[in-house]
Amino acid sequence: MKTHSKEQIEATANAIKQHFIPKNAEENTFSFHFTIPPSSNYKVCYEKDAKGNWSLTSYDTDDKL
């Protein structure tokens, strides 16, 4: 399995994060899994700052997918 750069993972996650942002405004964190074809799986975590902006806080390869 190819490992992608932090920049590639973050760009991909940021491009699709709007589909995963919690509807509940009280939530301050969320995470989701995604695949960069053909078979690189990742889990990313986001956190909301004081201004309400979501920022990537961590990522990891997800070999369980």
MODELLER restraints for C-alpha pairs under 7 A, 6 or more apart:
rsr = mdl.restraints
at = mdl.atoms
rsr.add(forms.Gaussian(group=physical.xy_distance, feature=features.Distance(at['CA:1:A'], at['CA:39:A']), mean=6.64, stdev=0.5))
rsr.add(forms.Gaussian(group=physical.xy_distance, feature=features.Distance(at['CA:1:A'], at['CA:40:A']), mean=6.07, stdev=0.5))
rsr.add(forms.Gaussian(group=physical.xy_distance, feature=features.Distance(at['CA:2:A'], at['CA:40:A']), mean=6.43, stdev=0.5))
rsr.add(forms.Gaussian(group=physical.xy_distance, feature=features.Distance(at['CA:21:A'], at['CA:30:A']), mean=6.91, stdev=0.5))
rsr.add(forms.Gaussian(group=physical.xy_distance, feature=features.Distance(at['CA:28:A'], at['CA:47:A']), mean=5.68, stdev=0.5))
rsr.add(forms.Gaussian(group=physical.xy_distance, feature=features.Distance(at['CA:28:A'], at['CA:48:A']), mean=5.03, stdev=0.5))
rsr.add(forms.Gaussian(group=physical.xy_distance, feature=features.Distance(at['CA:29:A'], at['CA:46:A']), mean=5.54, stdev=0.5))
rsr.add(forms.Gaussian(group=physical.xy_distance, feature=features.Distance(at['CA:29:A'], at['CA:47:A']), mean=4.44, stdev=0.5))
rsr.add(forms.Gaussian(group=physical.xy_distance, feature=features.Distance(at['CA:29:A'], at['CA:48:A']), mean=6.25, stdev=0.5))
rsr.add(forms.Gaussian(group=physical.xy_distance, feature=features.Distance(at['CA:30:A'], at['CA:45:A']), mean=5.86, stdev=0.5))
rsr.add(forms.Gaussian(group=physical.xy_distance, feature=features.Distance(at['CA:30:A'], at['CA:46:A']), mean=5.43, stdev=0.5))
rsr.add(forms.Gaussian(group=physical.xy_distance, feature=features.Distance(at['CA:30:A'], at['CA:47:A']), mean=6.75, stdev=0.5))
rsr.add(forms.Gaussian(group=physical.xy_distance, feature=features.Distance(at['CA:31:A'], at['CA:43:A']), mean=6.93, stdev=0.5))
rsr.add(forms.Gaussian(group=physical.xy_distance, feature=features.Distance(at['CA:31:A'], at['CA:44:A']), mean=5.44, stdev=0.5))
rsr.add(forms.Gaussian(group=physical.xy_distance, feature=features.Distance(at['CA:31:A'], at['CA:45:A']), mean=4.24, stdev=0.5))
rsr.add(forms.Gaussian(group=physical.xy_distance, feature=features.Distance(at['CA:31:A'], at['CA:46:A']), mean=6.06, stdev=0.5))
rsr.add(forms.Gaussian(group=physical.xy_distance, feature=features.Distance(at['CA:32:A'], at['CA:43:A']), mean=5.63, stdev=0.5))
rsr.add(forms.Gaussian(group=physical.xy_distance, feature=features.Distance(at['CA:32:A'], at['CA:44:A']), mean=5.71, stdev=0.5))
rsr.add(forms.Gaussian(group=physical.xy_distance, feature=features.Distance(at['CA:32:A'], at['CA:45:A']), mean=6.86, stdev=0.5))
rsr.add(forms.Gaussian(group=physical.xy_distance, feature=features.Distance(at['CA:33:A'], at['CA:42:A']), mean=5.54, stdev=0.5))
rsr.add(forms.Gaussian(group=physical.xy_distance, feature=features.Distance(at['CA:33:A'], at['CA:43:A']), mean=4.33, stdev=0.5))
rsr.add(forms.Gaussian(group=physical.xy_distance, feature=features.Distance(at['CA:33:A'], at['CA:44:A']), mean=6.49, stdev=0.5))
rsr.add(forms.Gaussian(group=physical.xy_distance, feature=features.Distance(at['CA:34:A'], at['CA:41:A']), mean=5.79, stdev=0.5))
rsr.add(forms.Gaussian(group=physical.xy_distance, feature=features.Distance(at['CA:34:A'], at['CA:42:A']), mean=5.51, stdev=0.5))
rsr.add(forms.Gaussian(group=physical.xy_distance, feature=features.Distance(at['CA:34:A'], at['CA:43:A']), mean=6.58, stdev=0.5))
rsr.add(forms.Gaussian(group=physical.xy_distance, feature=features.Distance(at['CA:35:A'], at['CA:41:A']), mean=4.38, stdev=0.5))
rsr.add(forms.Gaussian(group=physical.xy_distance, feature=features.Distance(at['CA:35:A'], at['CA:42:A']), mean=6.23, stdev=0.5))
rsr.add(forms.Gaussian(group=physical.xy_distance, feature=features.Distance(at['CA:41:A'], at['CA:61:A']), mean=5.81, stdev=0.5))
rsr.add(forms.Gaussian(group=physical.xy_distance, feature=features.Distance(at['CA:41:A'], at['CA:62:A']), mean=5.05, stdev=0.5))
rsr.add(forms.Gaussian(group=physical.xy_distance, feature=features.Distance(at['CA:41:A'], at['CA:63:A']), mean=6.46, stdev=0.5))
rsr.add(forms.Gaussian(group=physical.xy_distance, feature=features.Distance(at['CA:41:A'], at['CA:65:A']), mean=6.52, stdev=0.5))
rsr.add(forms.Gaussian(group=physical.xy_distance, feature=features.Distance(at['CA:42:A'], at['CA:59:A']), mean=6.85, stdev=0.5))
rsr.add(forms.Gaussian(group=physical.xy_distance, feature=features.Distance(at['CA:42:A'], at['CA:60:A']), mean=5.64, stdev=0.5))
rsr.add(forms.Gaussian(group=physical.xy_distance, feature=features.Distance(at['CA:42:A'], at['CA:61:A']), mean=4.42, stdev=0.5))
rsr.add(forms.Gaussian(group=physical.xy_distance, feature=features.Distance(at['CA:42:A'], at['CA:62:A']), mean=4.79, stdev=0.5))
rsr.add(forms.Gaussian(group=physical.xy_distance, feature=features.Distance(at['CA:43:A'], at['CA:59:A']), mean=5.56, stdev=0.5))
rsr.add(forms.Gaussian(group=physical.xy_distance, feature=features.Distance(at['CA:43:A'], at['CA:60:A']), mean=5.42, stdev=0.5))
rsr.add(forms.Gaussian(group=physical.xy_distance, feature=features.Distance(at['CA:43:A'], at['CA:61:A']), mean=6.27, stdev=0.5))
rsr.add(forms.Gaussian(group=physical.xy_distance, feature=features.Distance(at['CA:43:A'], at['CA:62:A']), mean=5.92, stdev=0.5))
rsr.add(forms.Gaussian(group=physical.xy_distance, feature=features.Distance(at['CA:44:A'], at['CA:58:A']), mean=5.81, stdev=0.5))
rsr.add(forms.Gaussian(group=physical.xy_distance, feature=features.Distance(at['CA:44:A'], at['CA:59:A']), mean=4.27, stdev=0.5))
rsr.add(forms.Gaussian(group=physical.xy_distance, feature=features.Distance(at['CA:44:A'], at['CA:60:A']), mean=6.61, stdev=0.5))
rsr.add(forms.Gaussian(group=physical.xy_distance, feature=features.Distance(at['CA:45:A'], at['CA:56:A']), mean=5.89, stdev=0.5))
rsr.add(forms.Gaussian(group=physical.xy_distance, feature=features.Distance(at['CA:45:A'], at['CA:57:A']), mean=5.66, stdev=0.5))
rsr.add(forms.Gaussian(group=physical.xy_distance, feature=features.Distance(at['CA:45:A'], at['CA:58:A']), mean=5.27, stdev=0.5))
rsr.add(forms.Gaussian(group=physical.xy_distance, feature=features.Distance(at['CA:45:A'], at['CA:59:A']), mean=6.24, stdev=0.5))
rsr.add(forms.Gaussian(group=physical.xy_distance, feature=features.Distance(at['CA:46:A'], at['CA:54:A']), mean=6.06, stdev=0.5))
rsr.add(forms.Gaussian(group=physical.xy_distance, feature=features.Distance(at['CA:46:A'], at['CA:55:A']), mean=5.28, stdev=0.5))
rsr.add(forms.Gaussian(group=physical.xy_distance, feature=features.Distance(at['CA:46:A'], at['CA:56:A']), mean=4.43, stdev=0.5))
rsr.add(forms.Gaussian(group=physical.xy_distance, feature=features.Distance(at['CA:46:A'], at['CA:57:A']), mean=5.33, stdev=0.5))
rsr.add(forms.Gaussian(group=physical.xy_distance, feature=features.Distance(at['CA:47:A'], at['CA:54:A']), mean=5.46, stdev=0.5))
rsr.add(forms.Gaussian(group=physical.xy_distance, feature=features.Distance(at['CA:47:A'], at['CA:55:A']), mean=5.50, stdev=0.5))
rsr.add(forms.Gaussian(group=physical.xy_distance, feature=features.Distance(at['CA:47:A'], at['CA:56:A']), mean=6.60, stdev=0.5))
rsr.add(forms.Gaussian(group=physical.xy_distance, feature=features.Distance(at['CA:47:A'], at['CA:57:A']), mean=6.40, stdev=0.5))
rsr.add(forms.Gaussian(group=physical.xy_distance, feature=features.Distance(at['CA:48:A'], at['CA:54:A']), mean=4.44, stdev=0.5))
rsr.add(forms.Gaussian(group=physical.xy_distance, feature=features.Distance(at['CA:48:A'], at['CA:55:A']), mean=6.42, stdev=0.5))
